[in-house]
Amino acid sequence: MPGAFQDKVVVITGASRGIGKVIALAFADEGADLVICARDAHTFGLPQVIQEVVDLVRAKGRRCIGLTLDVAKEEDARALFDAAIKEYGHIDIMVNNAGLAAIGQSFFEGDGGLATLDQAYLINVRTPFLLAQLAALHMAERGGGTIVNISSPSALHPHQRTTPTRPGMAIYGTLSYSYGITKAAMDRTSTTLAAELKEKNIAILNLHPGGTVTERIQAMGHVSPTMETPEMSAQSVLFLCKDPMTYTGQIIAVRPLVEEHNLV
């Protein structure tokens, strides 16, 4: 039987591993065709091999193109969309998953984290803003679409991150404050844009995974039995994209959504 996203075209950034990779495979399982990308880089000794994910998607019988590029560069961001339109002719869903999670830096050392803040702003705020804009311009012409931003509970104030629904949050204490600042800006951007995009039948929403067991987290040695899995985020994205206008403009935490709807 056709999947819930049969022949839909989904663009996902940062899809060579971790949450982005699992989101791509989950959409493929539901009949979607993919455009995925990642940087040609190594972090924490982990290679980003986009072709491996392309092969996995194609093994599921779906079409997929994988691009090695840096969406923080405007010309690369535009090239991503040009490739998607050239290959498929349209885009239905945009998932902004690529992000920068720098390790903590003292406010009183060196430049106080200014360089990290500038880089985090570029990757976590300006880049998803541009990608959302490129997607929305195309979606508006087609009559609608969905934009999902993978944000973080780090965007919340510390006292908001201590509830029982957020296990595994200890990892966020190791991250640079630039991460929380810029993820908060990402959330505010989406809530700001939601009303205007809704007029064009475009939904925009942000997802907050908790501490998640990805390849990077494993390499850092921060794994905890209370942490989430990438599959929890992936199934949350698919659930939200089935009825996106119900959730447009909202900031949604993964674990409560998964538990409420028994997603995994």
Secondary structure per residue as TSV (DSSP state, phi and psi in degrees):
chain	resnum	aa	ss	phi	psi
A	1	M	-	360.0	147.8
A	2	P	-	-61.7	145.3
A	3	G	-	-78.1	172.5
A	4	A	T	-63.5	-22.6
A	5	F	T	-121.8	36.6
A	6	Q	T	-55.5	121.7
A	7	D	T	65.9	11.5
A	8	K	-	-75.5	150.1
A	9	V	E	-107.0	122.9
A	10	V	E	-119.7	129.1
A	11	V	E	-105.8	128.0
A	12	I	E	-132.3	127.2
A	13	T	S	-94.6	156.7
A	14	G	S	59.9	47.8
A	15	A	-	-108.3	16.4
A	16	S	S	-80.1	-19.9
A	17	R	S	-163.6	179.8
A	18	G	H	64.4	-147.4
A	19	I	H	-59.4	-42.8
A	20	G	H	-60.5	-42.1
A	21	K	H	-62.1	-45.7
A	22	V	H	-69.8	-34.6
A	23	I	H	-61.1	-44.6
A	24	A	H	-59.2	-46.2
A	25	L	H	-67.3	-35.3
A	26	A	H	-66.3	-41.3
A	27	F	H	-64.9	-40.0
A	28	A	H	-60.9	-39.3
A	29	D	H	-61.1	-25.6
A	30	E	T	-101.6	17.4
A	31	G	T	93.4	5.2
A	32	A	-	-81.7	154.9
A	33	D	E	-101.8	147.8
A	34	L	E	-122.5	148.5
A	35	V	E	-125.9	116.8
A	36	I	E	-126.4	155.9
A	37	C	E	-149.9	162.7
A	38	A	E	-163.5	161.6
A	39	R	-	-75.3	154.2
A	40	D	S	-87.7	83.3
A	41	A	-	-152.9	163.5
A	42	H	E	-117.6	132.3
A	43	T	E	-130.3	135.9
A	44	F	T	53.2	33.8
A	45	G	T	73.6	10.9
A	46	L	E	-104.7	123.7
A	47	P	E	-75.3	149.0
A	48	Q	-	-106.1	102.4
A	49	V	-	-112.3	92.9
A	50	I	H	-66.6	-30.2
A	51	Q	H	-64.2	-31.2
A	52	E	H	-62.7	-38.3
A	53	V	H	-72.1	-39.9
A	54	V	H	-55.6	-46.4
A	55	D	H	-62.9	-38.1
A	56	L	H	-66.4	-40.2
A	57	V	H	-65.3	-46.1
A	58	R	H	-64.8	-30.7
A	59	A	H	-65.1	-21.0
A	60	K	T	-86.9	1.9
A	61	G	T	87.5	13.6
A	62	R	-	-110.2	155.7
A	63	R	-	-80.1	147.5
A	64	C	E	-158.8	135.6
A	65	I	E	-119.6	138.1
A	66	G	E	-119.8	132.8
A	67	L	E	-121.4	134.9
A	68	T	E	-96.7	104.2
A	69	L	-	-157.1	171.9
A	70	D	-	-116.5	101.8
A	71	V	T	-66.7	-10.3
A	72	A	T	-70.8	-15.5
A	73	K	S	-92.5	124.2
A	74	E	H	-58.3	-38.0
A	75	E	H	-66.1	-32.5
A	76	D	H	-72.4	-38.4
A	77	A	H	-60.8	-43.5
A	78	R	H	-68.5	-35.3
A	79	A	H	-63.9	-33.8
A	80	L	H	-59.7	-46.6
A	81	F	H	-72.6	-36.7
A	82	D	H	-59.5	-41.9
A	83	A	H	-65.7	-39.5
A	84	A	H	-64.4	-45.4
A	85	I	H	-67.6	-40.0
A	86	K	H	-62.6	-40.4
A	87	E	H	-77.3	-42.9
A	88	Y	H	-117.1	-21.7
A	89	G	S	88.0	-11.3
A	90	H	-	-162.3	168.6
A	91	I	-	-135.4	132.1
A	92	D	-	-105.5	-37.8
A	93	I	E	-136.5	133.8
A	94	M	E	-117.4	124.7
A	95	V	E	-115.7	110.0
A	96	N	E	-85.6	94.5
A	97	N	-	-105.9	-29.0
A	98	A	-	-61.4	138.4
A	99	G	-	-161.6	170.6
A	100	L	-	-116.3	119.9
A	101	A	-	-118.4	85.7
A	102	A	-	-76.0	152.2
A	103	I	B	-79.8	150.8
A	104	G	-	-49.4	145.0
A	105	Q	-	-140.4	141.0
A	106	S	-	-72.2	140.2
A	107	F	T	-65.4	-18.7
A	108	F	T	-106.7	4.7
A	109	E	S	-112.9	143.4
A	110	G	T	57.2	-127.2
A	111	D	T	-90.7	12.0
A	112	G	T	70.8	17.7
A	113	G	T	90.0	9.6
A	114	L	H	-62.5	-42.8
A	115	A	H	-63.2	-41.3
A	116	T	H	-65.6	-40.5
A	117	L	H	-61.8	-43.8
A	118	D	H	-60.8	-44.1
A	119	Q	H	-67.7	-41.6
A	120	A	H	-64.2	-38.7
A	121	Y	H	-62.4	-43.4
A	122	L	I	-60.4	-46.5
A	123	I	I	-83.8	-37.4
A	124	N	I	-94.3	-14.8
A	125	V	I	-123.0	-62.6
A	126	R	I	-63.4	-44.7
A	127	T	H	-63.8	-50.3
A	128	P	H	-64.2	-28.9
A	129	F	H	-62.8	-47.7
A	130	L	H	-63.4	-45.4
A	131	L	H	-62.9	-39.7
A	132	A	H	-63.5	-39.2
A	133	Q	H	-64.9	-46.5
A	134	L	H	-61.3	-42.3
A	135	A	H	-65.3	-45.0
A	136	A	H	-65.3	-38.1
A	137	L	H	-59.9	-41.8
A	138	H	H	-71.4	-44.5
A	139	M	H	-62.9	-36.6
A	140	A	H	-61.1	-36.8
A	141	E	H	-69.2	-28.7
A	142	R	H	-91.7	-8.1
A	143	G	T	101.4	7.6
A	144	G	-	143.8	174.6
A	145	G	E	170.7	-173.0
A	146	T	E	-136.5	136.6
A	147	I	E	-122.3	125.2
A	148	V	E	-119.3	126.2
A	149	N	E	-106.4	127.1
A	150	I	E	-87.0	105.6
A	151	S	-	-102.4	-142.3
A	152	S	-	-165.0	149.0
A	153	P	G	-63.4	-14.3
A	154	S	G	-61.4	-18.9
A	155	A	G	-68.0	-20.4
A	156	L	S	-83.4	158.7
A	157	H	-	-67.3	150.1
A	158	P	G	-51.4	-40.8
A	159	H	G	-68.8	-17.1
A	160	Q	G	-84.8	-8.7
A	161	R	G	-104.8	18.1
A	162	T	-	-114.1	14.0
A	163	T	S	-78.3	157.7
A	164	P	T	-62.0	-18.0
A	165	T	T	-81.9	3.0
A	166	R	-	-124.8	57.4
A	167	P	T	-66.7	159.3
A	168	G	T	78.3	13.1
A	169	M	G	-78.7	-8.1
A	170	A	G	-58.8	-28.8
A	171	I	G	-60.0	-31.2
A	172	Y	G	-69.3	-15.0
A	173	G	G	-70.5	-17.6
A	174	T	G	-89.4	-8.5
A	175	L	B	-87.4	152.5
A	176	S	-	-63.2	147.2
A	177	Y	H	-62.5	-20.7
A	178	S	H	-62.6	-28.4
A	179	Y	H	-66.0	-50.1
A	180	G	H	-63.7	-41.3
A	181	I	H	-59.3	-47.5
A	182	T	H	-77.2	-31.8
A	183	K	H	-68.8	-33.5
A	184	A	H	-63.2	-40.0
A	185	A	H	-65.2	-38.1
A	186	M	H	-60.9	-44.8
A	187	D	H	-62.2	-44.5
A	188	R	H	-65.9	-33.9
A	189	T	H	-60.7	-45.4
A	190	S	H	-66.5	-43.3
A	191	T	H	-66.4	-28.6
A	192	T	H	-72.3	-40.8
A	193	L	H	-80.4	-18.8
A	194	A	H	-55.9	-44.4
A	195	A	H	-64.1	-44.6
A	196	E	H	-66.2	-41.2
A	197	L	H	-68.0	-34.9
A	198	K	H	-60.5	-31.7
A	199	E	T	-62.0	-23.7
A	200	K	T	-101.8	13.5
A	201	N	T	62.5	35.7
A	202	I	E	-113.9	124.2
A	203	A	E	-93.7	142.7
A	204	I	E	-136.0	130.9
A	205	L	E	-150.3	156.2
A	206	N	E	-117.0	140.7
A	207	L	E	-113.6	135.8
A	208	H	E	-108.7	92.6
A	209	P	-	-69.8	146.1
A	210	G	-	-81.7	-164.9
A	211	G	S	-57.2	123.0
A	212	T	B	-121.2	137.9
A	213	V	-	-80.0	90.0
A	214	T	-	-107.2	175.1
A	215	E	H	-59.7	-38.3
A	216	R	H	-65.6	-44.9
A	217	I	H	-63.4	-38.2
A	218	Q	H	-63.3	-41.0
A	219	A	H	-65.6	-31.2
A	220	M	H	-79.2	-14.7
A	221	G	T	77.1	28.4
A	222	H	-	-105.1	18.7
A	223	V	-	-70.2	136.0
A	224	S	-	-133.4	145.0
A	225	P	T	-64.9	-14.9
A	226	T	T	-90.7	-2.0
A	227	M	-	-75.6	162.5
A	228	E	B	-83.2	169.1
A	229	T	-	-110.4	157.1
A	230	P	H	-58.7	-31.2
A	231	E	H	-62.4	-31.5
A	232	M	H	-64.1	-42.6
A	233	S	H	-67.3	-42.9
A	234	A	H	-61.9	-46.5
A	235	Q	H	-68.2	-29.0
A	236	S	H	-66.2	-43.2
A	237	V	H	-60.6	-47.5
A	238	L	H	-62.4	-42.5
A	239	F	H	-59.5	-46.8
A	240	L	H	-66.8	-35.3
A	241	C	H	-74.9	-13.0
A	242	K	H	-74.0	-26.5
A	243	D	S	-144.9	61.1
A	244	P	G	-65.8	-30.8
A	245	M	G	-66.9	-22.8
A	246	T	G	-66.5	-26.7
A	247	Y	T	-114.8	3.1
A	248	T	T	-61.3	138.0
A	249	G	T	83.4	2.5
A	250	Q	-	-101.8	155.4
A	251	I	E	-109.2	117.7
A	252	I	E	-121.9	127.4
A	253	A	E	-83.6	139.2
A	254	V	H	-64.9	-55.2
A	255	R	H	-60.2	-47.6
A	256	P	H	-60.1	-36.9
A	257	L	H	-65.6	-45.1
A	258	V	H	-61.6	-44.0
A	259	E	H	-70.0	-38.8
A	260	E	H	-65.8	-39.1
A	261	H	H	-107.8	7.0
A	262	N	T	51.1	55.9
A	263	L	-	-79.8	-28.2
A	264	V	-	-134.4	360.0
